Amino acid sequence: MESPLILINLKTYKEGIGDRAHRIAAAAETVSAESGVTIGIAPSFMEIHPLSRHYAIPVYAQHIDGISPGTGTGHILPEAVKLAGAHGTLINHSERRLTLADIEAAVSAAKRVRLETVVCTNNVPTSAAAAALSPDYVAIEPPELIGSGVSVSKADPGIIENSVAAVRKVHDGVKVLTGAGIQSGECVKIALDLGTHGVLLASSVVKADDPEKVLRELVSLL
Ligand SMILES: O=C(CO)COP(=O)(O)O
């Protein structure tokens, strides 16, 4: 069976840049090798290349723009993200929302350069809509629980279950992640038992004094 995915989003936390980004990536590499669980990292754009060069874990952009090479000053070019060593990209995170047209363009551009696509959604209908674009993953994250310390797995398991069902109905090949407040092995296990392929998380690892310890706990029941 395919390994679950734990994807750590470093957001723009000050604890997720520079040396800390390296420390978290090194911890992810160690725990992934020990456990056999795939652990990816979505750092700031500036850290995609340094992390992809140094660590044997998949690196994701936090966003790309659905543009082609040319006159796109200030935009994030998918080709450049790929060349920097990214394996995939988040699209439409709740903190970087796009229009439906922008999401479609970003998914198409990512496919053009062979970046894995993780389209984030905020509820069940948007999860179904995202699945229609055939990304690799739909990641359901209730915005009110993001960064709250309250786990979606415990506070709102229904949204996970219903998103999995909605995505399957639209496109059986699209995998589902969930996130918001994920902080323990139990949260991860509940998410997987509800039919997801893994979790998207941030604060519990990024802000931890010892990210490696938290990662070990997150994979402990898999
Ligand atoms: O937005 C998230 C990951 O993309 C979730 O953040 P938290 O894990 O901090 O709730």
The ligand as a Gaussian input file, in Angstrom:
#p B3LYP/6-31G(d) Opt

LIG

0 1
 O       -3.023000      25.514000       7.337000
 C       -2.545000      24.478000       7.744000
 C       -1.606000      23.692000       6.927000
 O       -1.599000      24.107000       5.619000
 C       -2.863000      23.969000       9.095000
 O       -2.191000      24.732000      10.019000
 P       -2.134000      24.213000      11.551000
 O       -1.549000      22.830000      11.528000
 O       -1.235000      25.217000      12.224000
 O       -3.532000      24.248000      12.069000

